[in-house]
Each structure stands twice: as C-alpha cells, then as structure tokens.
Amino acid sequence: MLVYGKELREEMKKCIKQQAMQLPLQMAILKIGNDKASQSYVNGLVNFGKEVGIPVKTIYLDEHCTQAEARQIIIDLNHDPDITGIMIQKPLPAHIDDNSLLHTIDYHKDVEGLHYYNLGKLLAKEPGVCPSTPKAIMTMLRANQVDLTGKKVTIVGRSTIVGSPLAVMMTAQDATVTLCHTRTRRLEQETRAADIVVAAVGKADFITSDMVSDGCIIMDAGINVDDSGTIHGDVHPEAAARARIASAVPGGIGMITVAELFDNLVTLGGQQGDPQIKQSGPEN
C-alpha cells in the first residue's frame, strides 16, 4: 500500500503557522549557479513560507563566484539579527568546498541540522534540530503506527544528510539498524532480512523486487529526475508493491521534508529567544 505525505504536511503547516505568529522568523537560502531542479525546490520553500507567514530570503550567486564570496555571504547572514535560519542549496559548483561553507554557518542558525555541533547533539540524544529528511521518515512511520521497537531496519545510503543521522534516530527508538551502501557485499541479503527498508542511495529504481520480502515496510527517500522530467524513487514500483506500507514517490517523504525544515526553523527561533542560550556561534 502506497502512503502519501500531503495530509501530514497540511497538519504540520497549521502548527507551524500558529507558532510563526508567536516568533519573528525568517529563513535565508544561499543558491549558487542555475541548476533548474534545485531552483524548483527553492521555489517550493518560498511558497511554503508564504503559506505559513514566514519570509524566505534567497541570495543568488553566479556559478563562477569564489569560495571567499560565498563565505562572506554566510558570515553576513550569521550577523543579521533578522535571519533565524540559514541553508545552502545544493548542488554547488565543483570548485566550492561545501563542507567548509556549511560549517561557516553559526550552528544556532543551522536550519538543516547538518553542522557538526547539531549532529553531535543528535548523537548525544539532546534536543535540537535534526536533518529534515530523516525527520520526515520518522514522521511518516509514526503516522502509520509503525513501532520501531525490536524491528530490523536496513538503511541503504550512508550520507550525513539522510542515512547516518536516520540510523542514530532509529536506534534511539530501539530499532536494530544495519547501515548499508552501494558497495555492501550481498546487499540483497541485508534488505530481504529487514522488517523496514529505507532507500536513500540516489539511484532510480535501485531497490528491486527481489531485494525485499513480502509484507515489509519501505521508506523511499529518493528523488531522481529522468531526461523527460519524470520523478523516480530509489525503489522500483514492483518492490514497493510487495510491501505492506511503502512511501510514494513523488508525494511521500518529500512532501513532509519541507515542513520538517520549517519545523526546524521554529525550533531555532525558540532557542534564539531563550536568554539562557548564549549566541556565541563561530568566530568569523
């Protein structure tokens, strides 16, 4: 059975809109270059912001900009008291060191939850912001009454954006997690043995029907666009058909991810309004 994220997104949107009335919030997005797919995502963020009453400021830089120019933009946003959260839209040009740029962001304004400080809080099981796609997957599972306790989970994809933080989050919910990737030997044995399979590898239709068991649960975090503009997940439709629950692509995890990002923004706004939290940030 395919499950969708539209209703969950709408529920979250109502809550975020109510919270935005209590907090002065504004998101800033740095976009470098003219990648069309990423521009579509930025447009979705701007539209969601309008719907919940949160301004989204987009800063565009030419694809030939220097690392220093991009870094200075981040520093300026760090020091702007009107900006609650900052994100860097990927992909970035090859000459830009995305890791260095990410960690220029003041971790108090890290809306994506990818700064080392925030990932460390996640590992320490302390409250804070978490990467939005793993959050969306956890939200989808809760909404469909999936109890992770004792479940065997196989995550295919080890990125710091999805796979690795999701493994931490699921382990904290008492799941037994195996973190795999495209070079895992006998990968199909790991996925077939799982109660829950999470696909976050970034390859269209990578998880095939022979790699999953009947009645499993599949969470597909893949967004792959072919030459015709059609969106495919990381899970082949025949594999999804074998599952008791499978998140749809499009219309599944991706629908919730944007809302989770704004939920992070609300969290940052609450922290920045707390006088007990020192706004130190990095020395720039």
C-alpha positions in Angstrom: 0.0 0.0 0.0 1.4 3.4 -1.0 1.2 6.1 1.6 1.4 9.8 1.0 2.6 12.8 2.9 0.1 15.5 1.9 -2.2 15.2 4.9 0.8 15.2 7.3 2.2 18.2 5.6 -1.0 20.1 6.0 -1.2 19.2 9.7 2.3 20.4 10.2 1.6 23.5 8.2 -1.2 24.5 10.6 1.1 24.1 13.6 4.0 26.0 12.0 1.7 28.8 11.0 0.4 29.2 14.6 3.9 29.1 16.0 5.1 31.6 13.5 2.6 34.1 14.8 4.4 33.9 18.2 8.0 34.2 16.9 9.8 36.5 14.5 11.1 34.0 11.9 12.9 34.4 8.6 14.9 31.8 6.6 17.8 32.6 4.3 18.8 30.4 1.3 22.1 30.7 -0.5 21.9 29.4 -4.0 24.9 29.2 -6.3 24.5 28.6 -10.0 21.4 28.0 -12.1 20.5 24.3 -11.5 16.9 24.0 -12.5 15.9 21.1 -10.3 17.3 22.9 -7.2 15.6 26.1 -8.2 12.3 24.2 -8.2 13.0 23.1 -4.6 13.8 26.7 -3.6 10.6 27.9 -5.1 8.7 25.3 -3.1 10.4 26.6 0.1 9.5 30.2 -0.7 5.8 29.2 -1.4 5.6 27.2 1.8 7.0 30.2 3.7 4.3 32.4 2.2 1.6 29.9 3.2 2.7 29.9 6.9 3.7 33.6 7.1 7.5 33.1 7.2 9.6 35.3 4.9 12.2 33.3 2.9 15.2 35.4 1.6 17.0 33.9 -1.3 20.6 35.0 -2.2 21.8 34.1 -5.6 25.4 33.9 -6.6 26.9 33.3 -10.0 28.3 29.8 -10.6 31.7 31.3 -11.0 31.7 33.0 -7.6 34.7 32.4 -5.3 34.7 30.5 -2.1 35.5 33.7 -0.3 32.5 35.5 -1.8 30.2 32.7 -0.7 31.7 32.5 2.7 31.2 36.3 3.2 27.5 35.9 2.4 27.2 33.3 5.2 29.1 35.5 7.7 26.8 38.4 6.9 23.7 36.2 7.4 25.2 35.0 10.7 25.4 38.5 12.0 21.9 39.6 10.6 19.6 39.6 13.6 16.5 39.2 11.4 17.7 35.9 10.0 16.6 32.9 12.1 17.9 30.0 9.9 20.3 29.6 7.0 20.6 26.8 4.4 22.8 26.3 1.5 21.0 24.9 -1.6 22.8 22.0 -3.3 24.3 21.1 -5.7 27.2 23.5 -5.6 29.8 24.2 -8.3 32.7 21.8 -8.1 35.2 24.5 -7.0 33.1 25.3 -3.9 34.0 23.4 -0.7 30.5 22.7 0.5 31.7 21.2 3.8 33.7 24.3 4.7 30.8 26.6 3.7 28.3 24.6 5.8 30.5 24.9 8.9 30.8 28.7 8.4 27.1 28.8 9.4 26.5 29.7 13.0 25.2 26.5 14.4 22.4 28.4 16.1 21.2 29.2 12.6 21.8 25.8 11.1 18.2 25.1 9.9 19.2 21.8 8.1 20.8 20.4 11.3 24.0 19.4 9.4 26.6 21.4 11.4 28.9 19.2 13.5 27.5 20.8 16.6 23.9 19.8 15.8 24.9 16.3 14.6 26.8 15.9 17.9 23.6 16.8 19.8 21.8 14.2 17.9 24.3 11.6 18.8 24.1 12.7 22.4 20.3 12.4 22.3 19.9 16.0 23.3 17.0 18.1 21.9 17.7 20.3 18.9 17.4 20.4 15.1 17.8 17.3 13.1 18.2 16.8 9.3 14.8 17.2 7.7 14.6 14.1 5.5 15.3 11.7 8.4 12.8 13.6 10.5 10.2 13.2 7.6 10.8 9.5 7.5 10.3 9.2 11.3 7.1 11.3 11.0 5.8 9.0 8.2 6.4 5.9 10.3 4.7 7.3 13.4 1.7 8.5 11.3 1.3 4.9 10.1 1.6 3.5 13.6 4.9 1.7 12.9 6.6 0.8 16.2 10.4 0.6 15.7 11.0 -1.3 18.9 12.9 -4.5 18.1 12.5 -4.0 14.4 15.3 -4.9 12.0 16.0 -1.9 9.8 18.2 -1.8 6.7 19.1 1.7 5.5 20.7 1.8 2.1 22.7 5.1 1.9 25.2 6.4 4.4 25.2 10.2 3.8 25.3 12.7 6.7 22.1 14.2 5.2 19.9 11.1 5.4 21.3 7.6 6.2 23.7 8.2 9.0 21.5 10.5 11.1 18.5 8.4 10.5 20.4 5.3 11.8 21.0 7.3 15.1 17.4 8.4 15.3 16.0 4.8 14.7 18.5 3.3 17.1 17.3 5.7 19.8 13.8 4.3 19.2 15.1 0.7 19.9 15.4 -0.5 16.3 18.3 -2.7 15.3 19.8 -0.8 12.3 22.1 -2.0 9.6 23.6 0.9 7.6 24.5 -0.2 4.0 25.6 1.4 0.8 26.1 0.6 -2.9 29.3 -1.3 -2.1 27.9 -3.5 0.6 28.5 -7.2 -0.2 25.4 -9.3 -0.6 23.2 -6.2 -0.1 20.1 -8.1 -1.2 20.5 -10.4 1.8 20.5 -7.4 4.2 17.4 -5.8 2.6 15.5 -9.1 2.4 16.1 -9.8 6.0 14.7 -6.4 7.1 11.4 -5.5 8.6 11.9 -2.0 7.3 13.9 -0.9 4.3 14.9 2.7 3.8 16.2 3.7 0.4 18.4 6.8 0.4 21.0 6.0 -2.3 20.1 8.5 -5.0 19.8 5.9 -7.8 16.5 5.4 -9.7 14.8 2.1 -9.1 17.8 0.7 -7.3 15.9 -1.4 -4.8 14.3 -4.2 -6.9 11.5 -6.7 -6.1 14.0 -9.5 -5.4 15.7 -7.4 -2.7 12.7 -7.1 -0.4 10.4 -9.5 1.4 6.6 -9.7 1.2 4.9 -7.5 3.9 7.9 -5.4 4.7 7.8 -1.6 5.2 9.6 0.6 2.7 10.5 4.2 3.1 11.8 5.7 -0.2 13.8 9.0 0.2 15.0 9.0 -3.4 14.2 11.8 -5.8 15.6 11.1 -9.3 14.6 13.0 -12.4 15.0 11.4 -15.8 15.5 13.1 -19.1 11.8 13.5 -19.6 11.4 15.2 -16.3 9.7 12.2 -14.6 10.5 11.7 -11.0 11.5 8.2 -9.8 12.3 7.0 -6.4 15.1 4.7 -5.3 12.6 1.8 -5.1 11.3 0.1 -8.2 7.5 0.0 -8.3 7.5 -3.8 -8.3 9.4 -3.8 -5.0 7.0 -1.2 -3.5 4.1 -3.5 -4.5 5.4 -6.2 -2.2 5.4 -4.0 0.9 2.7 -3.7 3.5 3.5 0.0 3.5 5.6 1.9 1.0 6.1 5.7 0.8 5.1 7.1 -2.6 7.4 8.9 -4.9 6.5 11.6 -5.7 4.2 12.7 -2.9 5.7 10.8 0.0 8.7 11.7 2.1 9.5 14.8 0.0 6.1 16.3 0.9 7.0 16.2 4.6 10.6 17.2 4.3 9.9 20.9 3.5 7.5 21.1 6.5 10.2 19.5 8.7 12.7 22.2 7.6 10.3 24.9 8.7 9.7 23.0 11.9 13.5 23.2 12.5 13.2 27.0 11.9 10.6 27.2 14.6 12.9 25.3 17.0 15.8 27.7 16.2 13.5 30.7 16.7 12.6 29.4 20.2 16.3 28.8 21.1 17.3 32.2 19.9 14.6 33.7 22.1 15.8 31.9 25.1 18.0 34.1 27.2 19.8 31.1 28.7 21.2 30.1 25.3 24.4 32.0 24.5 24.5 33.2 20.9 28.2 32.7 20.5 28.5 30.9 17.2 31.7 30.6 15.2 34.4 33.3 15.3 34.1 34.9 11.8 
